[in-house]
Amino acid sequence: MRLLADANVEAVVVQRLRAEGHDVAYVRELAPRLLDPVVLALARRQRRILLTNDKDFAELTFLQRQAPAGILLIRLPRYRSWAKAERLLAVLAQGHPLERHLTVVQPAATRRRPYPDS
């Protein structure tokens, strides 16, 4: 899976995903102070699923129609980094299409919302 991890994603999560063979570009390694619209544009240009803890990306995608390939929104507030990584790997293993969807990863559920038609 081609992912772009936002700067707010823990390094442990990125390392674990990479260890499992996922192609993860990391904003912290590229330019940690990128503004959200620039991060979205980068994800769109590179055709990567955006991995983030930031709900603001959903607003940019749905209200302002600045959609990347897809968004994986992590909503696991009480999880340690290694547990977040394991939960994400479980979601990715399910094989649901992530393209053109906002996928919200929660402790007991995963919600998927398709992008609005442009």
C-alpha positions in Angstrom: 0.0 0.0 0.0 1.3 3.5 -0.9 0.8 5.8 2.1 1.8 9.3 3.0 2.1 9.6 6.8 1.3 13.0 8.1 3.8 14.6 10.6 1.5 13.8 13.5 1.7 10.1 13.0 4.1 8.5 15.4 7.4 7.2 14.0 6.8 3.8 15.5 3.6 3.4 13.4 5.5 4.4 10.2 8.4 2.0 11.0 6.0 -0.9 11.7 4.1 -0.3 8.4 7.3 -0.2 6.5 8.5 -3.4 8.2 5.4 -5.1 6.8 6.2 -4.0 3.3 4.1 -0.9 2.9 5.5 2.0 0.9 5.3 4.8 3.4 6.5 8.4 2.7 6.7 10.4 5.9 6.1 14.1 6.1 8.4 14.4 9.1 11.2 13.1 7.0 10.3 15.2 4.0 9.4 18.6 5.4 7.8 18.5 8.9 6.2 22.0 8.7 4.1 21.5 5.6 0.6 23.1 5.8 -2.3 20.7 5.4 -3.3 21.8 1.9 0.3 21.2 0.8 0.3 17.7 2.4 -3.0 17.0 0.6 -1.5 18.1 -2.7 1.5 15.9 -2.2 -0.6 12.9 -1.4 -2.7 13.6 -4.5 0.3 14.1 -6.7 2.0 10.9 -5.5 -1.2 8.9 -5.5 -0.8 7.9 -1.9 -3.4 7.3 0.8 -3.0 9.9 3.5 -2.5 8.5 7.0 -3.2 11.1 9.7 -4.5 11.8 13.2 -5.9 15.2 12.1 -9.6 15.5 11.4 -9.0 18.8 9.5 -8.2 16.7 6.4 -11.7 15.4 6.3 -13.0 19.0 6.1 -10.6 19.9 3.3 -11.6 16.8 1.4 -15.4 16.9 1.8 -16.1 20.7 2.1 -13.4 22.1 0.0 -13.1 19.1 -2.4 -9.3 18.9 -2.1 -9.1 15.1 -2.1 -6.0 13.0 -2.0 -6.2 9.4 -3.2 -7.8 8.4 0.1 -7.6 9.2 3.8 -6.9 6.8 6.7 -7.9 8.8 9.8 -6.6 7.3 13.0 -9.0 7.8 16.0 -7.3 5.7 18.6 -6.8 8.1 21.5 -5.8 5.7 24.2 -3.7 3.4 22.1 0.0 3.3 22.4 2.0 3.7 19.2 2.7 -0.1 18.7 -1.0 -0.8 19.3 -2.0 1.8 16.7 0.3 0.2 14.2 -1.2 -3.3 14.8 -4.7 -1.9 14.5 -3.8 -0.2 11.2 -2.2 -3.4 9.9 -5.4 -5.3 10.7 -7.4 -2.8 8.7 -5.1 -2.9 5.8 -5.2 -6.7 5.8 -9.0 -6.6 5.3 -8.4 -5.5 1.8 -11.2 -2.9 1.6 -10.6 -0.3 -1.1 -9.2 2.8 0.4 -9.1 4.9 -2.7 -11.7 7.7 -2.9 -12.8 7.0 0.7 -12.3 8.5 4.1 -11.6 5.5 6.3 -11.9 6.2 10.1 -10.0 3.6 12.2 -11.5 3.3 15.7 -10.9 0.8 18.5 -13.9 -1.5 17.7 -14.9 -0.4 14.2 -13.7 1.0 10.9 -16.0 3.4 9.1 -15.7 4.2 5.4 -17.2 7.1 3.7 -16.9 7.5 -0.1 -15.8 10.8 -1.5 -18.5 13.1 -2.9 -18.7 13.1 -6.7 -16.7 16.0 -8.2 
